[in-house]
Amino acid sequence: MLDTTHPHLAALVADLERALIAQDADAVAALFATDSYWRDLAAFTWNLNTCEGAAQIRAMAAAQLPQIAPKALTLDPAETVTEADGVAEGWLVLETAAGRGVGHIRMKDGRIWTLLTTLHELKGHEEPRKLRRPMGAEHGHDPNRKTWKEKQEEEARRLGYEDQPYVLVIGGGQGGIALGARLRQLGVPTIIVDKHERPGDQWRKRYKSLCLHDPVWYDHLPYIPFPDNWPVFAPKDKVGDWLEMYTKVMELNYWSSTTAKSAQYDEAKGEWTVIVDRNGEEVTLHPKQLVLATGMSGKANVPVIPGQDVFQGEQQHSSQHPGPDAYKGKKVVVIGANNSAHDICAALWEQGADVTMVQRSSTHIVKSDSLMEVCLGGLYSEQAVANGITHDKADMIFASVPYKIMAGFHVPQYDEIRRRDAGFYAALEKAGFLLDFGDDDSGLFMKYLRRGSGYYIDVGACDLVIDGSIKLQSGKGISHLSETAVVLDDGTELPADLVVYATGYGSMNGWAADLISPEVADKVGKCWGLGSDTTKDPGPWEGEQRNMWKPTMQPGLWFHGGNLHQSRHYSRYLALQLKARQAGIETQVWGLHPPHHLS
């Protein structure tokens, strides 16, 4: 039933539904404004794709509607239409030949400004949840009955040996675990492999001060949200324990202490041959789909600097840094000025190290409290929950804003942050710290989406920079390392017992180069980034994260990564794309982009 509280939006949605069902691409495109966007997450494109403007929308609709065969698209009667500043917004429910989903629409001047469509379930392959939940206990009598435990043990014994997985996920951190849980619920045989001894070790084995910088409401995993007494910013070991628990209760086939050694794709068979080392035993697997869930913070970027071979102290990438305990009274130089650099410098200072941060280029800083109150609080907070905005609904609200116009939504928020924290920023600049708010002043999340680096959410380290407790060398490059010091390009010598390279991470396709071949990595191109033509995110414009959670130019190869919010939200669409292929559903992909190699 249409929501008649806003008759103009209701009429527009009705017109859109008629045009979609009629598979009339011209009529569909005519309903969109000149400046308009249709963001689709697997429902119409079997891709994560944003069409911009009537011409792209018409082309996509003409190509996809005959195969997708829309059945319905209506305003959700359980949701209220809202209007502000000349823009009416409403939630949608939709149905296609293959599945069902939800969407969101914004109307401006009587036409569609933004449309979001998302696939949430496949017909005939619905998840066993709520009314469909399994019985568990088997009532009655059966002399051949097997207990739940016996069934689990048999599955674990056979999978990978007598039975092959349909999906192999390489990487058992938050991303691989979230995807594995969704595939489990969809009945897709899946193995997750990880080099660590226990699930959660990806967090436990990092530097001791590591914690989540995003708040708890932003960080839930699928199906099992954190309890309401969970800390706002969870420390690393607590996160690790949660991931280990989650892996067990979600019944994932998780192979610890397992390293993937090589992978090769057989085009004729449409399957991979992947050799793994499992606790010293070589096992050959033949999945149809291979997912690299090694994380966008997994492939350490260690700069090559003259003199690294003669330096007599220790050298570590931030991902290898064990923590500050062994460095009391030592001189430490941390190269970098983003999240990890600040965390490591602060912990080293607390333990009595003499620590210097080398900032080579400007960094975006935002205080944690300001980020919460100005940017995240409306969607991810206790107040948002009280207002009826669950994390799932918040994810959909966030997803409804196309990346092309997202920066414009963020600029006013960071203008407000600069105003309220003006004294803080002035003190940082007085200390010599180089600040920025992104190329277009759109702040933290756009920097994250575009380049995955260049920012710090301040939880206290900036005060140590301001008062000089953490020494700062800014706007300088590294000339070389001597036997005992880091030498900057202006000749400054920084004596060091330890050098920490807090220099970030490379593109995830580096894992494909290592595991499969450089040729496949080149075929796929870089992962991450939007093509915004801003620093470290050169064009051409793509409008979605490159190669993430969607088909790539290499058949059967997928990438899954990002923060906990992205791992939760986008694992849904990746899992449904994989399930559709396992179920033999036709998946005609629209908008597969050619590879991009610049970074």
Secondary structure as UniProt FT lines:
FT   TURN            4..5
FT   HELIX           7..21
FT   TURN            22..23
FT   HELIX           25..30
FT   STRAND          32..41
FT   STRAND          48..52
FT   HELIX           53..68
FT   STRAND          72..75
FT   TURN            77..78
FT   STRAND          82..84
FT   TURN            85..86
FT   STRAND          87..95
FT   STRAND          99..108
FT   TURN            109..110
FT   STRAND          111..122
FT   TURN            123..124
FT   HELIX           130..132
FT   TURN            143..144
FT   HELIX           148..158
FT   TURN            160..162
FT   STRAND          167..170
FT   HELIX           174..185
FT   TURN            186..187
FT   STRAND          190..193
FT   TURN            199..200
FT   HELIX           201..204
FT   TURN            208..209
FT   HELIX           216..218
FT   TURN            228..229
FT   HELIX           236..249
FT   TURN            250..251
FT   STRAND          254..255
FT   STRAND          258..266
FT   TURN            267..270
FT   STRAND          271..278
FT   TURN            279..280
FT   STRAND          281..285
FT   STRAND          289..292
FT   TURN            296..297
FT   TURN            306..310
FT   STRAND          314..317
FT   HELIX           318..320
FT   HELIX           325..327
FT   TURN            328..329
FT   STRAND          331..335
FT   HELIX           339..350
FT   TURN            351..352
FT   STRAND          354..359
FT   STRAND          363..367
FT   HELIX           368..370
FT   HELIX           371..376
FT   TURN            377..379
FT   HELIX           382..386
FT   TURN            387..388
FT   HELIX           391..399
FT   HELIX           403..420
FT   HELIX           422..430
FT   TURN            431..432
FT   TURN            439..440
FT   HELIX           444..451
FT   STRAND          455..458
FT   HELIX           461..466
FT   TURN            467..468
FT   STRAND          471..474
FT   STRAND          478..481
FT   STRAND          485..488
FT   TURN            489..490
FT   STRAND          493..495
FT   STRAND          498..501
FT   HELIX           509..515
FT   HELIX           518..524
FT   TURN            535..536
FT   TURN            546..547
FT   TURN            555..556
FT   STRAND          557..559
FT   HELIX           564..582
FT   TURN            583..584
//
